[in-house]
């Protein structure tokens, strides 16, 4: 709490309000303080569990018309998460409008942080920074939970149309200024610059890479105007994702549809997958984009193997238009 209370998004105030609201609506006894503490603890789970995920960003000659296509696959394992997925759209109150912005998070009830999400200017990808051969970069629990840093990015990193730099530069500034904890790879796709920045985010530093500089850290082949990190510990000797991606890039065919099919080859993305297609359209008075989401489902034992179980990469996708989500009127009190 000492470190996370510094979050610009005010996550603890939000969690406290959620605990009070649940207890007000509860039938029977409800201990507000106990629920409050539970919510605080649950919200730091992403820093405690190592998530083997994958990410990809492609633009320029790798895509049909040069616009950015971004992948975020979440490999979180079994349990209750997939079956309780929600797409939360956070609306800006009038009082906060000058600093905050509407954003969306693919999340779960009671989770105030962000591990997957987008705002009108950018999309987020994430993957744990496991090291090949074992271990992780040095880290600490005495800092800002990574999911709260990502929440700050979505809520506050913006770049009004016509600005000289994209929102990913402001997102990178937030990462560098954070009191960082454990190592992850973060991807920030920018609707204005139509490129994706990959950041090796660790306690010691947050270092950004592009399609030229990233391969020396992942051990995988460079692909022009493509950045990617597969689900394996890095540097990764696996050839599945780079070979399939290189073939698509050579054909100028990295699209939402071809990346959906890529999941069957890499088998990455069990809980959920988000594909941000930054081909712009007009909405909400600005240029916005489409998001494709697939959600996994687990069986009665919390696994993907039994009846009713299916990993996200094998599930159908639902398309959302960012403008339609963000134009929804701000909820009002009854």
C-alpha positions in Angstrom: 0.0 0.0 0.0 2.9 2.4 0.8 4.1 2.3 -2.8 0.9 1.7 -4.7 -1.0 4.6 -3.1 1.2 6.8 -5.3 -0.7 5.5 -8.4 -2.2 8.5 -10.2 -5.3 6.5 -10.9 -6.3 6.3 -7.2 -6.8 2.5 -7.3 -7.1 2.1 -3.6 -10.0 4.6 -3.4 -11.7 2.6 -6.2 -11.2 -0.7 -4.4 -12.5 0.7 -1.1 -15.6 2.0 -2.9 -16.1 -1.4 -4.5 -15.9 -3.1 -1.1 -18.4 -0.7 0.4 -20.8 -1.0 -2.5 -20.7 -4.9 -2.4 -21.4 -4.8 1.4 -24.3 -2.4 1.0 -25.9 -4.7 -1.6 -25.2 -7.9 0.3 -27.8 -10.0 1.9 -26.6 -10.9 5.4 -23.4 -9.9 7.1 -20.5 -8.4 5.1 -17.2 -7.3 6.6 -16.2 -4.2 4.7 -12.6 -4.2 6.0 -12.0 -7.9 5.3 -13.4 -7.5 1.8 -11.3 -4.4 1.3 -8.1 -6.3 2.4 -9.0 -9.2 0.1 -9.4 -6.9 -2.9 -6.1 -5.3 -2.1 -4.3 -8.7 -2.0 -6.0 -10.1 -5.1 -5.0 -7.0 -7.1 -1.2 -7.8 -6.7 -1.6 -11.4 -8.1 0.1 -10.5 -11.5 3.3 -9.6 -9.7 3.2 -13.0 -7.9 2.3 -15.3 -10.8 4.7 -15.7 -13.8 2.6 -15.4 -17.0 4.0 -16.9 -20.1 2.5 -14.7 -22.8 3.4 -13.5 -26.3 3.3 -10.2 -28.2 3.7 -8.9 -31.7 3.6 -5.6 -33.5 3.8 -5.1 -37.3 3.5 -2.1 -39.5 4.8 -0.7 -42.8 5.7 -3.3 -45.4 4.7 -6.1 -43.1 1.0 -5.2 -43.2 -1.3 -4.7 -46.3 -1.7 -0.9 -46.0 1.2 -0.1 -43.6 -0.9 0.5 -40.5 -0.1 -1.2 -37.1 -1.4 -4.6 -36.1 -0.7 -5.6 -32.5 -1.1 -8.9 -30.6 -1.5 -9.5 -26.9 -1.8 -13.2 -25.8 -2.3 -14.0 -22.2 -1.1 -17.4 -21.0 -2.1 -17.5 -17.3 -3.0 -21.2 -16.8 -6.2 -22.7 -15.5 -8.3 -21.6 -12.6 -11.3 -19.3 -12.4 -10.0 -16.4 -14.5 -11.2 -17.3 -18.1 -14.8 -17.9 -17.1 -15.1 -14.6 -15.2 -13.6 -12.3 -17.9 -15.2 -8.9 -18.5 -14.4 -6.0 -20.8 -14.5 -2.9 -18.5 -14.8 0.5 -20.1 -13.8 3.2 -17.7 -15.5 6.6 -18.3 -14.0 9.9 -17.4 -15.9 12.0 -14.9 -16.3 15.7 -15.5 -14.0 16.5 -12.6 -11.2 14.4 -14.1 -11.6 15.2 -17.8 -8.7 17.5 -18.0 -6.2 14.8 -17.0 -7.8 11.4 -17.5 -9.3 9.7 -20.5 -11.7 6.9 -21.2 -10.1 3.5 -21.6 -11.0 -0.2 -21.7 -9.5 -3.1 -19.9 -9.9 -6.9 -20.5 -10.1 -7.9 -16.9 -12.1 -9.5 -14.1 -14.6 -8.1 -11.5 -12.8 -6.5 -8.6 -9.5 -6.0 -10.5 -8.5 -2.3 -10.6 -5.2 -2.8 -12.4 -4.6 -3.5 -16.1 -2.9 -6.4 -17.8 -4.6 -6.0 -21.2 -6.3 -2.9 -22.5 -6.4 0.1 -24.8 -7.4 3.8 -24.9 -8.1 6.0 -27.9 -4.4 6.3 -28.6 -2.7 3.0 -27.8 -2.9 -0.7 -27.0 -0.9 -2.7 -24.4 0.8 -6.1 -24.5 2.6 -7.8 -21.7 4.8 -10.9 -21.1 6.8 -12.1 -18.1 10.6 -11.7 -18.4 11.8 -15.3 -17.6 15.4 -16.0 -18.5 16.3 -19.1 -20.6 18.1 -21.5 -18.3 16.1 -20.4 -15.2 15.6 -17.4 -13.1 14.4 -13.9 -13.5 16.0 -10.4 -13.5 16.4 -9.1 -9.9 13.2 -7.6 -8.6 11.4 -6.4 -5.4 7.9 -6.3 -3.9 8.7 -2.8 -2.5 7.4 -0.8 -5.4 4.4 -0.1 -7.7 2.5 -3.2 -8.8 3.0 -3.5 -12.6 -0.7 -3.7 -13.3 -1.2 -0.4 -11.5 1.6 1.2 -13.7 -0.3 -0.1 -16.8 -3.5 1.4 -15.4 -1.8 4.8 -15.1 -0.6 4.4 -18.7 -4.1 3.8 -20.1 -5.7 6.4 -18.0 -3.1 9.2 -18.5 -1.0 8.6 -21.6 -2.5 10.5 -24.5 -1.5 12.4 -27.6 -4.1 14.7 -29.0 -4.5 14.6 -32.8 -1.8 16.7 -34.5 0.7 16.3 -31.6 4.3 15.9 -32.7 4.8 12.7 -30.6 2.6 9.7 -30.1 1.1 8.4 -26.8 3.7 5.6 -26.6 6.4 8.2 -25.7 4.2 9.4 -22.7 3.6 5.7 -21.8 7.4 5.1 -21.8 7.9 8.2 -19.6 5.4 6.7 -17.0 7.3 3.4 -17.1 10.7 5.1 -16.5 9.3 7.2 -13.6 7.7 4.2 -11.9 9.0 2.6 -8.8 9.3 -0.7 -10.6 9.1 -4.2 -9.1 9.6 -7.4 -11.3 10.8 -7.9 -14.8 8.3 -8.1 -17.7 8.2 -7.3 -21.4 5.7 -4.5 -22.2 4.5 -3.6 -25.7 2.9 -0.2 -26.5 1.3 0.2 -29.9 0.6 3.8 -31.0 -2.3 4.7 -33.2 -0.6 8.0 -34.1 2.9 6.9 -35.1 1.5 3.4 -36.2 4.5 1.7 -34.6 5.0 -0.5 -31.5 7.6 0.0 -28.8 8.7 -3.1 -26.8 10.1 -2.3 -23.3 12.3 -4.6 -21.2 10.7 -3.4 -17.9 12.8 -4.3 -14.8 13.5 -3.0 -11.3 16.8 -1.6 -12.5 15.6 0.1 -15.7 13.0 0.3 -18.4 14.7 0.0 -21.8 12.8 0.4 -25.1 13.5 -1.5 -28.3 12.4 -1.4 -31.9 12.5 -3.9 -34.7 16.2 -3.4 -35.2 17.4 -3.5 -31.6 15.0 -6.1 -30.1 16.4 -9.3 -31.7 19.7 -9.1 -29.9 17.8 -9.5 -26.6 15.3 -12.2 -27.7 17.7 -14.3 -29.8 15.2 -14.5 -32.6 15.5 -13.4 -36.2 15.0 -9.7 -37.1 11.9 -9.1 -39.3 11.7 -5.6 -40.9 9.0 -3.4 -39.2 8.0 -6.2 -36.9 8.6 -6.6 -33.1 7.7 -9.8 -31.3 8.4 -11.8 -28.2 7.3 -15.4 -28.0 5.9 -17.2 -25.0 9.1 -18.9 -24.0 11.9 -17.7 -21.7 14.2 -15.3 -23.4 16.5 -15.5 -25.4 14.2 -18.1 -27.2 15.5 -20.7 -29.6 12.0 -21.6 -30.7 11.3 -21.3 -34.4 7.5 -21.4 -34.6 6.5 -17.8 -34.1 9.5 -16.2 -36.0 9.0 -18.5 -39.0 5.3 -18.0 -39.3 5.6 -14.3 -38.7 8.4 -13.9 -41.3 6.3 -15.6 -43.9 3.4 -13.4 -43.3 5.5 -10.2 -43.3 7.2 -11.2 -46.6 3.7 -11.4 -48.1 2.7 -8.1 -46.6 -0.1 -10.0 -44.9 0.1 -9.5 -41.1 -3.6 -8.8 -40.5 -6.0 -9.5 -37.7 -7.2 -12.6 -39.5 -3.8 -14.1 -40.2 -2.7 -13.4 -36.5 -5.8 -15.2 -35.3 -4.6 -18.2 -37.2 -1.1 -17.8 -35.8 -2.4 -18.7 -32.4 -3.1 -22.3 -33.5 0.6 -22.6 -34.5 2.1 -21.0 -31.4 -0.6 -22.2 -29.0 -0.2 -19.0 -27.0 -3.2 -17.4 -25.3 -5.1 -19.6 -23.0 -7.1 -17.1 -20.9 -7.6 -14.3 -23.5 -6.2 -12.7 -26.6 -6.5 -9.2 -27.8 -5.7 -8.0 -31.4 -5.5 -4.3 -31.9 -6.0 -3.4 -35.6 -5.0 0.3 -35.9 -6.4 0.8 -39.4 -8.1 4.0 -38.5 -11.7 5.0 -38.9 -13.5 8.1 -37.6 -15.3 8.0 -34.3 -15.7 10.2 -31.2 -14.3 13.1 -33.2 -10.9 11.3 -33.6 -9.2 8.5 -35.4 -9.9 5.2 -33.7 -9.5 1.5 -34.4 -10.8 -2.0 -34.0 -10.1 -4.6 -31.3 -10.6 -8.4 -31.7 -11.0 -10.4 -28.5 -11.1 -14.1 -27.8 -11.8 -15.6 -24.4 -10.9 -19.1 -23.1 -13.2 -21.2 -21.0 -12.4 -23.8 -18.3 -14.2 -27.0 -17.2 -15.6 -27.8 -13.7 -12.0 -28.5 -12.5 -10.6 -25.2 -13.8 -8.7 -26.8 -16.7 -9.0 -26.4 -20.4 -9.0 -30.1 -21.1 -12.5 -31.3 -19.9 -16.0 -30.6 -21.1 -16.6 -27.0 -21.8 -12.8 -26.2 -21.7 -11.2 -24.3 -24.6 -8.2 -22.1 -24.8 -8.6 -18.6 -26.2 -6.5 -19.3 -29.3 -9.1 -22.0 -30.3 -12.1 -19.7 -29.5 -14.0 -17.4 -31.9 -13.2 -13.7 -31.8 -15.5 -10.8 -31.1 -14.9 -7.5 -32.8 -15.3 -4.2 -31.0 -15.0 -0.7 -32.4 -13.1 1.5 -30.0 -15.3 4.5 -30.9 -18.5 2.7 -30.1 -17.1 1.7 -26.7 -15.7 5.2 -25.9 -18.8 7.1 -27.2 -21.1 5.3 -24.7 -22.5 8.0 -22.4 -20.9 8.3 -18.9 -23.1 6.4 -16.4 -25.3 8.7 -14.2 -26.5 8.2 -10.7 -30.1 7.1 -10.4 
